[in-house]
Structures are given as structure tokens and as C-alpha cells.
Amino acid sequence: MDVGFWGLLHDGGIDAIYGNVPGTVSVKVSIQYLRQKFPGEGTGFTIELADCSELAYREYDSAMVTDFAEIVALEPEIVGVEKDGNRVVVNCVMGSLNIIYESASIHLDTGEDVSFGELYTASKTYWEEWTAKTSNMGRCSKI
């Protein structure tokens, strides 16, 4: 099961979830800064989860939510990922998304396939540029 790509979607907001559990589920993630590293117009990615047998979100100290519309209404924002046996735990700002699936594919929001390597390179490039930009902001030049 693929899980590493979830961590690359750090700061991404979950905008839509559709499909069926059990079955195929699609998760739309908006993450403008990363999407801009790919050609064309768009705001994010669609993650297609094959053979998904669980998708539930729990805000801290709250009950588990399995209704896709209710999950989206809670506006989860991705922070990181961990694996707990066969379950993927996508940690979010206010809770965690628990998912079990067999495989995942990543697509631009315009439909084109994206490999893990492409997503990794785009993320690495963005954060290297961000680090360079923010480290230069703190420097003063002498006249």
C-alpha cells in the first residue's frame, strides 16, 4: 500500500470525497503551492484509493465520522502521515483521517497522472525555494 505521498501533501485541504466504501474512493486535495509546480491551471490533486475498506475522520475528542460530506465540512488540513498496521493515519490539524486501501493513484485536478517521484520532486523543489527565499529575507545588505 502506498502511503508516502500523503506526507508530501502537507498543508493540503480535503475539498471533496466521493465513491463507496468498500470500493473505490476519490479524495480531492487542494494545495495550490504544490500544484503550481505542474503544468496547466489547477489548485490540487485527486487521490484515487482502490479497494478502500475504511475511510473515517475523527476530530480530537470527538466521535468518528464516516459520512463523506460531513468529513469535508470539517475542513481537514493534512499535516503528515503514519502507518498503523494496514491502516494509514493521515494526521490533520484538528484530527486524523483513518484509511485502509490496497493501492492509490495520484492525478492532477485536470486528470493527468502524477507519479510519486514527480510529486516528491515538486515538493522538494518548492521547499528548497521556500527555504532559500525565507533565509534571504532575514539578511541585511550594507550600502
N, C-alpha and C positions, 0 to 999 in steps of 0.2 A: 504494500500500500504506500502510495506517495504521500509525504507529509511536509517536506522541507519548504515547498513553495508557500505555505501558509505564513511562515515567518517573514518571507520577502514582501508580503502584503501588509506589513506594519503600517499603521495609521489608516488603513483602508476601512471604509464604512460598508456594511452589508445593506444594500439597497433593495434587493429582491431575492426571494427564494421560491422556486416553483418545481413541480414534479411530484413524485409519490414515494413514500416510504412504506414498504420496501419497493425499490426500483431505482430509477434514475432521477437525480435531483440536481438542479442548476442553482448556483449561488452567484448573484451579481455583486461585485465588489467595486466601489468607486474609489479610485486612488489616482488622482489627476497627475501628481508629480511623477509617478512611475509610468503611467500610460503615455505621457508626453515623450518618453524615450523610444516609443514605437511609431511607425509611420501612420499617417492619417489622423483624422479628428476622432476624439473619443474621451471618455472620462474614466474608464476602468476595464475590468476583465470579467469574464464569465467562467466559473469553475464548474465543470460537469462531473458529478460524482456517480460512478457506475456501481450498481448493486449496493446502493445505500440502504442499510438496515436500521440506522438510527440517526436522527438529527434533532437535537433538543438544546435549548438555551436556558441557562439559569443565571439570573442576576444574583449577586451576593445576598444571602439571607432571604431568598425568595423561592417560590415553587418553580419546578421545571416547566418550561413552555415548549410545546411541540407544534403548535399551530404556526405555520409559516408567516402569515400576516401579522400575528402578534409578535413574533420574533423581530421582524423587520421594523415594526412600530417602536420597539425598544431601542432602535438605532445602535446596534452593537458596532464597536470600532475595534479592529484587530490590533493586538499588541504583540502576540507571539504564539508559539505552538509547542506542545509537548505530546508525547505518545504515552498512553496508559494501556498496555496490552494491545488489543486490537482496536482500541478507541483512540481517536485523535481529539485532543482537547485544544481548541483554538481559544486562547486567553484573550479576553476583550477588556476594555476599560472598566466596565461595570459588572462583568460576569464571565461566563465561559460557554462556548458552543461545543457540545459533545457530539461527535460524528463517528459512525462506523461505515466504511465503504471499502470496496475491493480495489478500485483504481480511480484516478482523476485525470482529467484533461483540462488544459488552460486555453482560453480563447480571448482575443481582444473583444471589446464590446461591439466591434464591427464584424465579428465572426471568424477572423483569421486565427489559425492555430498558433500557439506560443509554446516553445519548449521550456523545460525547467532551466536549461542553460541560457536561453535568451532572457528569461525573467531574472535569473541570477546576475547576468552581465549588466542588464539595465539597472538593477537595484544597486549593484556595486558602483557603477559609473555615477549614478545620482548621488550616492552618499559620499563618494570621493570629491565630487564637485561641491557639494554642500559643505564638507569639512574645509576644503580649500577656501571657499568664499567666506565662511564664518571666521576662520583663523586670520584672514587678511583684514577683516572688519575691525579687529582689535588693535591693529598696528597703526602707529602714527608715523608720518614721514616728516623728516626735517627739511626745512627750507634753506 
